[in-house]
Amino acid sequence: MSSAEDISQMFRSEYLKLQNKIDAANAETDMSVHEIIETYYQVMNVSSMATMLKQQTESNELLDQIQETERLISKKFNSILHPKIMANLSAAIQEMTKTLQSENSTENSKEQIESTAKLFEELRQKMSTKEFIEQYDAGISHD
């Protein structure tokens, strides 16, 4: 097998992983922070591969795969899934913030304190993830 075939197979494999992640994310209403980050990393990984390969290949088959990948990212991810994830994260952050602000801080039991600490940690993770996604958003806004 030639290296061009190896590269084409590797790219196709990464494309299929991306397609599966996008399909799974579209089916879910509430993705975990881990799932969100994995999905964005796969999008960025495949986008980078496509950009690099487009400049280096003369294979029409690989160029077709690259165009198919770019369409998937543009039409399914950037246009549909990315805004949905941003909206869901923003709503979750807002709701968690309201919950934490409304909690009565007088005479909390150990369980209440632990529950509040857990909620703060979850809020921190969601805010950090939102910041990561906003950086992605800024990148696609400049394209």
C-alpha positions as CSV (number, residue, x, y, z in Angstrom):
1,M,0.0,0.0,0.0
2,S,1.4,3.4,-0.9
3,S,1.7,6.2,1.5
4,A,-1.0,8.2,-0.4
5,E,-3.4,5.3,0.2
6,D,-2.4,5.2,3.9
7,I,-3.0,8.9,4.2
8,S,-6.3,8.6,2.5
9,Q,-7.4,5.8,4.7
10,M,-6.3,7.6,7.9
11,F,-8.2,10.8,6.8
12,R,-11.3,8.7,6.0
13,S,-11.1,7.1,9.4
14,E,-10.9,10.4,11.2
15,Y,-13.8,11.7,9.0
16,L,-15.9,8.7,10.1
17,K,-15.0,9.4,13.8
18,L,-16.1,13.0,13.3
19,Q,-19.3,12.0,11.6
20,N,-20.2,9.6,14.5
21,K,-19.5,12.3,17.1
22,I,-21.6,14.9,15.2
23,D,-24.5,12.4,14.8
24,A,-24.3,11.4,18.5
25,A,-24.2,15.0,19.6
26,N,-27.2,15.9,17.4
27,A,-29.2,13.0,19.1
28,E,-28.4,14.2,22.6
29,T,-30.1,17.1,24.3
30,D,-27.5,17.6,27.1
31,M,-23.9,16.7,26.3
32,S,-21.4,16.3,29.1
33,V,-18.4,18.6,29.2
34,H,-16.2,15.7,28.2
35,E,-18.4,14.9,25.2
36,I,-18.4,18.5,24.1
37,I,-14.6,18.9,24.3
38,E,-14.0,15.6,22.5
39,T,-16.3,16.7,19.7
40,Y,-14.6,20.1,19.3
41,Y,-11.2,18.5,19.3
42,Q,-12.2,16.0,16.6
43,V,-13.6,18.9,14.5
44,M,-10.4,20.9,14.9
45,N,-8.2,17.8,14.3
46,V,-10.0,16.9,11.0
47,S,-10.1,20.5,9.9
48,S,-6.4,20.8,10.4
49,M,-5.8,17.6,8.5
50,A,-8.0,18.7,5.7
51,T,-6.2,22.0,5.4
52,M,-2.8,20.4,5.3
53,L,-3.7,17.6,2.9
54,K,-5.5,19.9,0.5
55,Q,-2.2,21.7,0.0
56,Q,-0.2,18.6,-0.5
57,T,-2.3,16.1,-2.4
58,E,-2.9,15.7,-6.1
59,S,-5.3,12.8,-5.6
60,N,-8.8,13.6,-6.8
61,E,-10.3,11.0,-4.5
62,L,-8.7,12.6,-1.4
63,L,-9.7,16.0,-2.6
64,D,-13.3,14.8,-2.8
65,Q,-13.0,13.4,0.7
66,I,-11.7,16.7,1.9
67,Q,-14.6,18.6,0.3
68,E,-17.1,16.2,1.8
69,T,-15.5,16.8,5.2
70,E,-15.6,20.5,4.9
71,R,-19.3,20.3,4.0
72,L,-20.0,18.2,7.0
73,I,-18.2,20.6,9.3
74,S,-19.8,23.7,7.7
75,K,-23.4,22.4,7.3
76,K,-23.9,20.1,10.3
77,F,-21.4,21.3,12.9
78,N,-20.8,25.0,12.4
79,S,-24.4,25.8,11.3
80,I,-26.4,23.5,13.5
81,L,-24.6,21.8,16.3
82,H,-22.2,24.5,17.4
83,P,-24.9,27.1,18.0
84,K,-27.0,24.5,19.9
85,I,-24.1,23.6,22.2
86,M,-23.4,27.3,22.9
87,A,-27.0,27.9,23.7
88,N,-27.3,24.8,26.0
89,L,-24.1,25.7,27.8
90,S,-25.2,29.3,28.3
91,A,-28.5,28.3,29.6
92,A,-27.0,25.7,32.0
93,I,-24.5,28.3,33.3
94,Q,-27.2,30.8,33.8
95,E,-29.4,28.3,35.7
96,M,-26.6,27.1,37.9
97,T,-25.6,30.7,38.7
98,K,-29.2,31.5,39.7
99,T,-29.3,28.3,41.9
100,L,-26.1,29.2,43.6
101,Q,-27.1,32.8,44.2
102,S,-30.5,31.8,45.7
103,E,-29.1,29.3,48.2
104,N,-29.4,30.4,51.8
105,S,-25.9,30.6,53.2
106,T,-27.0,30.5,56.9
107,E,-26.7,27.2,58.9
108,N,-25.8,24.9,56.1
109,S,-25.3,21.2,56.9
110,K,-22.2,19.3,55.7
111,E,-24.3,17.8,52.9
112,Q,-25.5,21.2,51.7
113,I,-22.0,22.6,51.7
114,E,-20.7,19.6,49.8
115,S,-23.6,19.9,47.3
116,T,-22.9,23.6,46.8
117,A,-19.2,22.9,46.3
118,K,-20.0,20.2,43.7
119,L,-22.3,22.7,41.9
120,F,-19.6,25.4,41.9
121,E,-17.1,22.8,40.4
122,E,-19.6,21.9,37.7
123,L,-20.3,25.6,37.0
124,R,-16.5,26.2,36.7
125,Q,-16.2,23.3,34.2
126,K,-19.1,24.6,32.1
127,M,-17.7,28.1,32.1
128,S,-14.3,26.9,31.1
129,T,-15.8,24.8,28.3
130,K,-17.8,27.8,27.1
131,E,-14.7,29.8,26.9
132,F,-13.0,27.1,24.9
133,I,-16.0,27.0,22.5
134,E,-16.0,30.8,22.2
135,Q,-12.4,30.6,21.0
136,Y,-13.5,28.1,18.3
137,D,-16.4,30.5,17.5
138,A,-13.9,33.4,17.0
139,G,-11.9,31.2,14.7
140,I,-14.8,30.3,12.4
141,S,-15.9,33.9,12.4
142,H,-12.6,34.9,10.8
143,D,-12.7,32.3,8.0
